[in-house]
Amino acid sequence: MGSEQSKNRKQRHVSWIHWIWYEIFRTSLWVMMQICFRVWHYGRRNVPWKGATLLVANHQSFLDPVAVGIGVWRRMNYLARKTLFKFKPFGWMIHSVDAIPLDQEGIGFAGIKETLRRLKNEEAVLIFPEGSRCPDGKIEPFLEGYITLAFRSKATIVPVAVVGAFDVFPRGQKFPNFFKRPICIEYGTPIRFEEYGSLSEQEVHQMVEQRIRTMFDARMKKRGQFKEDPAAKTEDPS
């Protein structure tokens, strides 16, 4: 009896009105992004249709959450800086499409707890473990905290590579560059709990980051912008 009550407390009810609003909002953003920036999505079928799913992506610009989210055919949850909720109209809007406020200046326990709750409710969450947008278009080292969320929720991890968003809307620029080369979003092969559950958090962290870097480099090479890093020659490509 107690176990059933505990399970019920974890559930988050999503009404059919919420579902319809989310889909209208996602479709509208998809049209807008295609007109203004052109966003190409690869490997969308790699994102599971159901079950706890943690999408892990590199972070290039403010456009990343939208660019990644519009390519997924299921409702997504997004981590957003708590300060973005201060402007009431904008705060209401992002809250209505499942944004989770995260206090980056403090410890952020509330945001982490809510993220875990949604994963345990078998929802999908998008996270950027670099912590902030990259300053030069390259992938910064990932913070490891998201791995704990994956282990505790037994979520499927989907590595995601974002390429080209930095060219469109780099950090420090007030307005995006319209009609530039396409933004490319690649969803990698999902890593299920059965595959990583017996590994250490450090091993899983390295696996996920390496897969994203590999996809990123391959996509950059195809775009004709790849510059070989001499240090990369000493790394094991596997």
PyMOL commands that set and color helices and strands:
alter all, ss='L'
color gray80, all
select helices_A, chain A and resi 2-10+16-36+44-46+64-69+82-85+88-96+109-120+145-153+165-168+193-196+201-222+230-234
alter helices_A, ss='H'
color red, helices_A
select strands_A, chain A and resi 39-42+53-57+76-81+99-102+124-127+156-163+183-187
alter strands_A, ss='S'
color yellow, strands_A
deselect
rebuild
show_as cartoon
